[in-house]
Structure formats: C-alpha cells, structure tokens
Amino acid sequence: MGRHFECRRRAKESRWATMSKVFPKLAKSITMAAKNGGPDPESNAPLRVAINNAKAQNLSKENIENAIKRAAGKDAADISEITYEGKGPHGSLFVVECATDNSNRSVGNLKIIFNKNGGQLVNGGQLDFMFNRKSVVEFPVPEGRDLEELELELIDAGLEELSVDDGIVTLIGEYGAFAKLTQAVEAQGIVPTKSSLQRLPTQPIELTEEQMEEVEAILDKIEDDDDVQAVFTNLA
C-alpha cells in the first residue's frame, strides 16, 4: 500500500493535527456520516469511526456534537460527495474525494491546482482501475497482545492483511467489510486512531526524493482546499 509514502504522510498528519485547517474537515466528515446514516453512533458505524478519528485529532466534544446536529440542517442537505481524478508530474495519479455545496467551485479550484503544478484533471472513471477500494484501520500496537492471534480473530470480519510500521498496526480489509471490521476491532477492546475507506494503488510507483517533493507540493495544495476530504495517490 505504499509503506514508505504512508510513513511520510503519517508524519505530516501528526503536524497537521495541531493546525486549525484540519478541524473543519473532521467536522464535515462527521456531518456527512450522520446525514447518510443517522445521528446515533451506536447504530451508525461510519459515524462512530468519524467521531473516533476526530477525537484522535483532539476535536472538542462540543464541535463533534455540533457537527452531528448540522446533519439535520439545510447546509448539510446542500452538500454532495463528489470524486475527481487527476494526473500529476512524474506519472503520479490522484483520486480526490470532496464534500461540497458548490461543485463548480470545487472543480475550478482543482483545475487551477493541477494546471499550475504540472498536472491535469481527467474524466471520472479513467483511473478507477488503478486503485482497489479497501477498508483500512490503524491503531498503536496494543500492549500485551499477540498480533498473530489478533489477526486470526479478525479474519472472519473481513481482514486481508495486518502489518506493523513505526509502532502502528495497519489492518487492510474488504471494502464491504468496513463496519464489520471496525466493530470487530472495538470488540477486542481496541479503539482505532484512524479508520477509513481508502483507494490503494494497484501499481505503486517509486520516485526520487526530488520528484517526490514536486508531487507532495501539488498534494499539499489539494489537501489545503476546504472541499477536499481525502486524496489518494499511486505513490509507493
């Protein structure tokens, strides 16, 4: 799944966690989860996961509650989830997931970012075959737990791969098993620090440090956009 790149991204995310720009995105993900599946996290696994992700980034309880309440308002009704695809420098590919109340603004902003940084937006569906959709759950290595036993416990919940990198356990599971896998992890007494549906590249590419800096420059600009909720690339 691009271990080297994921490690770099995790280091950046730890710095972003202290920045106010992250909080609106976390709140919007909670609002969208509540809008799609109801305001009760006990019966809405994506909402429960969104709340856990927000708590891991220190989003306040008040902001979490307000985000859930917003799901019933007109503002949430106007928000649509749209996916865009783009090509960047050095063979890099991007799939950008947005939650927006103005698709013209979103696509316009992304076109400017790609065009000014050696890339271009492409028609939706062109890059779909280059990524596999998977459920991904992360948490610190649990103290006193046998990871091989944990892996066996989670196979029936859709787990396909367990790996450890830098003290973080990453579980990769079937796309349709997201709720079942996160619930199975919670049933083991483990609270995920990050859970999401991700697009993992089928053919990850290796870049030099210099090339990586160019690609990360465009990636950072995309992630800075308020409408962008998640970005996936084919970087190794």
Contacts in CASP RR format, 6 or more apart in sequence:
PFRMAT RR
TARGET T0000
AUTHOR 0000-0000-0000
METHOD contacts of the structure
MODEL  1
MGRHFECRRRAKESRWATMSKVFPKLAKSITMAAKNGGPDPESNAPLRVA
INNAKAQNLSKENIENAIKRAAGKDAADISEITYEGKGPHGSLFVVECAT
DNSNRSVGNLKIIFNKNGGQLVNGGQLDFMFNRKSVVEFPVPEGRDLEEL
ELELIDAGLEELSVDDGIVTLIGEYGAFAKLTQAVEAQGIVPTKSSLQRL
PTQPIELTEEQMEEVEAILDKIEDDDDVQAVFTNLA
1 136 0 8 1.000
1 170 0 8 1.000
1 172 0 8 1.000
1 200 0 8 1.000
1 201 0 8 1.000
1 204 0 8 1.000
2 200 0 8 1.000
2 201 0 8 1.000
2 204 0 8 1.000
2 235 0 8 1.000
2 236 0 8 1.000
3 163 0 8 1.000
3 165 0 8 1.000
3 236 0 8 1.000
4 236 0 8 1.000
5 204 0 8 1.000
5 233 0 8 1.000
5 235 0 8 1.000
5 236 0 8 1.000
6 165 0 8 1.000
6 170 0 8 1.000
7 165 0 8 1.000
7 166 0 8 1.000
8 216 0 8 1.000
10 166 0 8 1.000
10 168 0 8 1.000
16 22 0 8 1.000
17 57 0 8 1.000
17 58 0 8 1.000
21 224 0 8 1.000
22 57 0 8 1.000
23 57 0 8 1.000
23 59 0 8 1.000
23 63 0 8 1.000
24 226 0 8 1.000
25 226 0 8 1.000
25 228 0 8 1.000
25 229 0 8 1.000
26 50 0 8 1.000
26 53 0 8 1.000
26 54 0 8 1.000
26 57 0 8 1.000
26 59 0 8 1.000
26 67 0 8 1.000
27 54 0 8 1.000
27 59 0 8 1.000
27 63 0 8 1.000
27 64 0 8 1.000
27 66 0 8 1.000
27 67 0 8 1.000
27 70 0 8 1.000
28 67 0 8 1.000
28 79 0 8 1.000
28 99 0 8 1.000
28 229 0 8 1.000
29 50 0 8 1.000
29 53 0 8 1.000
29 54 0 8 1.000
29 99 0 8 1.000
29 229 0 8 1.000
30 47 0 8 1.000
30 50 0 8 1.000
30 51 0 8 1.000
30 54 0 8 1.000
30 64 0 8 1.000
30 67 0 8 1.000
30 68 0 8 1.000
31 67 0 8 1.000
31 68 0 8 1.000
31 70 0 8 1.000
31 71 0 8 1.000
31 76 0 8 1.000
31 79 0 8 1.000
32 50 0 8 1.000
32 71 0 8 1.000
32 76 0 8 1.000
32 79 0 8 1.000
32 81 0 8 1.000
32 99 0 8 1.000
33 44 0 8 1.000
33 46 0 8 1.000
33 47 0 8 1.000
33 49 0 8 1.000
33 50 0 8 1.000
34 44 0 8 1.000
34 47 0 8 1.000
34 67 0 8 1.000
34 68 0 8 1.000
34 71 0 8 1.000
34 76 0 8 1.000
35 71 0 8 1.000
35 76 0 8 1.000
35 77 0 8 1.000
35 79 0 8 1.000
36 46 0 8 1.000
37 44 0 8 1.000
37 46 0 8 1.000
37 47 0 8 1.000
38 44 0 8 1.000
38 47 0 8 1.000
38 71 0 8 1.000
39 47 0 8 1.000
39 68 0 8 1.000
39 69 0 8 1.000
39 71 0 8 1.000
39 72 0 8 1.000
40 47 0 8 1.000
41 47 0 8 1.000
41 48 0 8 1.000
41 51 0 8 1.000
42 48 0 8 1.000
45 178 0 8 1.000
45 179 0 8 1.000
45 182 0 8 1.000
45 183 0 8 1.000
46 178 0 8 1.000
46 179 0 8 1.000
47 68 0 8 1.000
48 182 0 8 1.000
49 178 0 8 1.000
49 182 0 8 1.000
49 192 0 8 1.000
49 195 0 8 1.000
49 196 0 8 1.000
51 64 0 8 1.000
52 191 0 8 1.000
52 192 0 8 1.000
52 193 0 8 1.000
52 195 0 8 1.000
53 193 0 8 1.000
53 194 0 8 1.000
53 195 0 8 1.000
53 196 0 8 1.000
54 63 0 8 1.000
54 64 0 8 1.000
54 67 0 8 1.000
55 64 0 8 1.000
56 193 0 8 1.000
56 194 0 8 1.000
70 76 0 8 1.000
75 101 0 8 1.000
78 101 0 8 1.000
79 99 0 8 1.000
79 100 0 8 1.000
79 101 0 8 1.000
80 99 0 8 1.000
80 100 0 8 1.000
80 101 0 8 1.000
80 103 0 8 1.000
81 97 0 8 1.000
81 98 0 8 1.000
81 99 0 8 1.000
81 229 0 8 1.000
82 97 0 8 1.000
82 98 0 8 1.000
82 100 0 8 1.000
82 103 0 8 1.000
82 106 0 8 1.000
83 95 0 8 1.000
83 96 0 8 1.000
83 97 0 8 1.000
83 98 0 8 1.000
83 124 0 8 1.000
84 95 0 8 1.000
84 96 0 8 1.000
84 98 0 8 1.000
84 106 0 8 1.000
84 107 0 8 1.000
84 110 0 8 1.000
84 121 0 8 1.000
84 124 0 8 1.000
85 93 0 8 1.000
85 94 0 8 1.000
85 95 0 8 1.000
85 96 0 8 1.000
85 121 0 8 1.000
85 122 0 8 1.000
85 123 0 8 1.000
85 124 0 8 1.000
85 125 0 8 1.000
85 126 0 8 1.000
85 127 0 8 1.000
85 128 0 8 1.000
86 93 0 8 1.000
86 94 0 8 1.000
86 95 0 8 1.000
86 96 0 8 1.000
86 114 0 8 1.000
86 119 0 8 1.000
86 120 0 8 1.000
86 121 0 8 1.000
86 122 0 8 1.000
86 127 0 8 1.000
87 93 0 8 1.000
87 94 0 8 1.000
87 114 0 8 1.000
87 119 0 8 1.000
87 120 0 8 1.000
87 122 0 8 1.000
87 127 0 8 1.000
88 94 0 8 1.000
88 114 0 8 1.000
88 117 0 8 1.000
88 118 0 8 1.000
88 119 0 8 1.000
88 120 0 8 1.000
88 215 0 8 1.000
88 218 0 8 1.000
89 117 0 8 1.000
89 118 0 8 1.000
89 119 0 8 1.000
89 211 0 8 1.000
89 214 0 8 1.000
89 215 0 8 1.000
89 218 0 8 1.000
90 205 0 8 1.000
90 207 0 8 1.000
90 211 0 8 1.000
90 214 0 8 1.000
90 215 0 8 1.000
91 205 0 8 1.000
91 234 0 8 1.000
92 205 0 8 1.000
92 207 0 8 1.000
92 215 0 8 1.000
92 218 0 8 1.000
92 233 0 8 1.000
92 234 0 8 1.000
92 235 0 8 1.000
93 127 0 8 1.000
93 130 0 8 1.000
93 201 0 8 1.000
93 233 0 8 1.000
93 234 0 8 1.000
94 218 0 8 1.000
94 219 0 8 1.000
94 222 0 8 1.000
94 231 0 8 1.000
94 232 0 8 1.000
94 233 0 8 1.000
95 127 0 8 1.000
95 131 0 8 1.000
95 199 0 8 1.000
95 231 0 8 1.000
95 232 0 8 1.000
95 233 0 8 1.000
96 110 0 8 1.000
96 222 0 8 1.000
96 228 0 8 1.000
96 230 0 8 1.000
96 231 0 8 1.000
96 232 0 8 1.000
97 228 0 8 1.000
97 229 0 8 1.000
97 230 0 8 1.000
97 231 0 8 1.000
97 232 0 8 1.000
98 106 0 8 1.000
98 225 0 8 1.000
98 227 0 8 1.000
98 228 0 8 1.000
98 229 0 8 1.000
99 227 0 8 1.000
99 229 0 8 1.000
100 106 0 8 1.000
100 227 0 8 1.000
102 227 0 8 1.000
105 227 0 8 1.000
106 225 0 8 1.000
106 227 0 8 1.000
107 121 0 8 1.000
109 225 0 8 1.000
109 227 0 8 1.000
110 121 0 8 1.000
110 222 0 8 1.000
110 225 0 8 1.000
111 121 0 8 1.000
113 218 0 8 1.000
113 221 0 8 1.000
113 222 0 8 1.000
113 225 0 8 1.000
114 120 0 8 1.000
114 121 0 8 1.000
114 218 0 8 1.000
117 214 0 8 1.000
117 217 0 8 1.000
117 218 0 8 1.000
117 221 0 8 1.000
118 218 0 8 1.000
119 218 0 8 1.000
129 202 0 8 1.000
130 201 0 8 1.000
130 202 0 8 1.000
130 203 0 8 1.000
130 234 0 8 1.000
131 199 0 8 1.000
131 200 0 8 1.000
131 201 0 8 1.000
131 202 0 8 1.000
131 232 0 8 1.000
131 234 0 8 1.000
132 175 0 8 1.000
132 199 0 8 1.000
132 200 0 8 1.000
132 202 0 8 1.000
133 175 0 8 1.000
133 197 0 8 1.000
133 198 0 8 1.000
133 199 0 8 1.000
133 200 0 8 1.000
134 160 0 8 1.000
134 172 0 8 1.000
134 173 0 8 1.000
134 174 0 8 1.000
134 175 0 8 1.000
134 197 0 8 1.000
134 198 0 8 1.000
134 199 0 8 1.000
134 200 0 8 1.000
135 158 0 8 1.000
135 171 0 8 1.000
135 172 0 8 1.000
135 173 0 8 1.000
135 174 0 8 1.000
135 175 0 8 1.000
135 176 0 8 1.000
135 177 0 8 1.000
135 178 0 8 1.000
135 181 0 8 1.000
135 182 0 8 1.000
135 195 0 8 1.000
135 196 0 8 1.000
135 197 0 8 1.000
135 198 0 8 1.000
136 170 0 8 1.000
136 171 0 8 1.000
136 172 0 8 1.000
136 173 0 8 1.000
136 194 0 8 1.000
136 195 0 8 1.000
136 196 0 8 1.000
136 197 0 8 1.000
136 198 0 8 1.000
136 200 0 8 1.000
137 170 0 8 1.000
137 171 0 8 1.000
137 181 0 8 1.000
137 182 0 8 1.000
137 185 0 8 1.000
137 192 0 8 1.000
137 194 0 8 1.000
137 195 0 8 1.000
138 168 0 8 1.000
138 169 0 8 1.000
138 170 0 8 1.000
138 171 0 8 1.000
138 192 0 8 1.000
138 193 0 8 1.000
138 194 0 8 1.000
138 195 0 8 1.000
139 168 0 8 1.000
139 169 0 8 1.000
139 185 0 8 1.000
139 190 0 8 1.000
139 191 0 8 1.000
139 192 0 8 1.000
139 193 0 8 1.000
139 194 0 8 1.000
140 167 0 8 1.000
140 168 0 8 1.000
140 169 0 8 1.000
140 193 0 8 1.000
141 147 0 8 1.000
141 164 0 8 1.000
141 167 0 8 1.000
141 168 0 8 1.000
141 169 0 8 1.000
142 150 0 8 1.000
142 169 0 8 1.000
142 190 0 8 1.000
145 188 0 8 1.000
147 162 0 8 1.000
147 164 0 8 1.000
147 169 0 8 1.000
150 162 0 8 1.000
150 188 0 8 1.000
151 159 0 8 1.000
151 162 0 8 1.000
153 184 0 8 1.000
153 188 0 8 1.000
154 162 0 8 1.000
154 171 0 8 1.000
154 181 0 8 1.000
154 184 0 8 1.000
154 185 0 8 1.000
154 188 0 8 1.000
156 184 0 8 1.000
157 177 0 8 1.000
157 180 0 8 1.000
157 181 0 8 1.000
157 183 0 8 1.000
157 184 0 8 1.000
157 185 0 8 1.000
158 173 0 8 1.000
158 174 0 8 1.000
158 177 0 8 1.000
158 180 0 8 1.000
158 181 0 8 1.000
159 171 0 8 1.000
159 172 0 8 1.000
159 173 0 8 1.000
159 181 0 8 1.000
159 184 0 8 1.000
160 172 0 8 1.000
160 173 0 8 1.000
160 174 0 8 1.000
161 171 0 8 1.000
161 172 0 8 1.000
161 173 0 8 1.000
162 169 0 8 1.000
162 170 0 8 1.000
162 171 0 8 1.000
162 172 0 8 1.000
163 169 0 8 1.000
163 170 0 8 1.000
163 172 0 8 1.000
164 170 0 8 1.000
168 193 0 8 1.000
171 181 0 8 1.000
171 185 0 8 1.000
172 200 0 8 1.000
173 181 0 8 1.000
174 181 0 8 1.000
175 197 0 8 1.000
178 195 0 8 1.000
178 197 0 8 1.000
182 192 0 8 1.000
182 195 0 8 1.000
185 192 0 8 1.000
186 192 0 8 1.000
196 230 0 8 1.000
198 230 0 8 1.000
198 232 0 8 1.000
199 232 0 8 1.000
200 232 0 8 1.000
201 232 0 8 1.000
201 233 0 8 1.000
201 234 0 8 1.000
201 235 0 8 1.000
201 236 0 8 1.000
203 234 0 8 1.000
204 234 0 8 1.000
204 235 0 8 1.000
204 236 0 8 1.000
205 234 0 8 1.000
205 235 0 8 1.000
205 236 0 8 1.000
206 236 0 8 1.000
207 215 0 8 1.000
207 235 0 8 1.000
207 236 0 8 1.000
212 235 0 8 1.000
215 233 0 8 1.000
215 235 0 8 1.000
219 231 0 8 1.000
219 233 0 8 1.000
222 228 0 8 1.000
222 231 0 8 1.000
223 231 0 8 1.000
END
